[in-house]
Amino acid sequence: MIASLTGDVQFIEENAIVVNVGGVGLRVFVPKYLAASKNIGDPVSVSTHLVVRENDLSLFGFESPEEKQLFVQLLGVDGVGPKVAMSILSTLSIDAIFNAITSDQPDLLSKVPGVGKRTAQKIQIYLKDKTGLGSPLAQIGRIDESDADLLAALTSLGYSVVESQKAIQGLPKGNQLSLEDKIRYCLSSFQ
């Protein structure tokens, strides 16, 4: 029904922004990283998905159509509603979700607030066959296995998944660092 919005940020909440579109303020629930990256008055354009319930209309917005498609696919998993799907996209990058699904690591998904072990396994099983060549997950590309090990190492040291992912994304591209060197580099970025 509402496929996208373009306007100016009128108000910012922790997990939503109000977008002024032609004088009308529309609340759009967005991943936390997107809400945190905006300031009042900033122009914004998001792909949207409208969730219709008996007594509620909620609009969810995403930076890319691929992120929106993944959100819709997550809604197809039994036990995953819009809040849990948005929590997954707020906590994990599309790369990390792809890696968890294709390398049979539902434990990574279970680190997301609101996702237990059973739900993580359901997500992994449901989305495994949806990671074909045409899917948004396959278009992102597969994470190096050592990066999955690195994420596990950093989270076991007490860093959050989000902090760990940011540190991993800051690694120099193209360098063939050992896992130990990657850990050292990431730990230095936390200081």
C-alpha positions, -999 to +999 in steps of 0.1 A: +000+000+000+027+025+010+059+013-007+082+042+001+084+076+019+105+107+011+105+137+033+122+154+062+128+140+097+105+158+121+111+138+152+134+109+163+126+081+188+148+052+198+134+029+172+113+052+150+114+084+131+085+108+122+088+118+086+071+149+074+056+142+040+037+171+025+028+184+060+017+150+074+040+134+100+042+096+096+058+075+123+080+049+107+096+022+128+132+018+116+163-002+126+180+015+155+212+023+135+190+043+110+173+063+137+206+070+154+221+082+121+195+109+115+190+144+128+159+165+129+155+182+095+175+157+076+160+145+043+152+108+044+139+083+019+129+048+030+114+017+015+084+008+036+062-021+047+028-015+062+017-041+088-021-041+093-035-056+125-070-056+139-066-023+158-032-011+146-015+002+114+023+002+117+047+014+091+082+000+090+110+016+070+143+004+056+174+019+039+172-006+010+147-028-008+168-058+001+165-050+038+128-046+034+125-080+016+145-097+044+121-081+069+091-095+050+107-129+048+113-129+086+076-122+091+069-155+074+086-174+102+063-188+128+068-168+160+084-138+144+064-106+145+074-072+133+091-062+165+113-093+166+121-089+129+130-053+134+151-063+164+170-087+143+177-061+116+187-036+143+212-060+159+227-079+130+239-068+096+225-086+065+259-102+062+257-117+097+222-130+091+233-145+058+262-162+075+241-175+104+216-190+080+240-205+054+266-219+078+240-234+102+248-211+131+214-202+147+232-194+179+242-161+164+205-153+158+197-163+193+219-134+206+193-109+194+170-096+221+136-114+218+149-144+198+153-176+217+170-208+205+139-223+190+130-192+172+165-189+159+164-224+146+130-217+129+145-187+112+175-206+101+154-235+086+128-212+070+153-188+054+179-215+043+160-222+011+154-185+005+191-177+001+192-187-035+210-165-062+181-141-065+176-134-028+188-102-011+210-123+012+228-140-017+234-106-033+252-094-003+278-122-004+290-147+021+310-137+051+344-152+054+343-181+079+371-165+100+348-134+104+322-156+119+348-170+143+360-135+150+324-124+158+321-154+182+354-146+198+345-109+204+311-117+218+326-143+241+348-115+255+317-096+265+313-072+236+278-069+221+270-082+186+266-046+173+299-035+188+317-066+174+302-061+139+313-025+138+348-035+147+348-063+121+336-039+094+365-016+103+391-043+094+413-033+065+399-048+033+420-071+011+446-080+039+449-116+048+452-113+085+452-143+108+423-147+133+446-136+161+456-104+142+420-096+135+411-100+172+440-077+182+429-051+156+393-052+167+402-050+204+424-019+196+393-003+179+373-006+212+397+016+230 
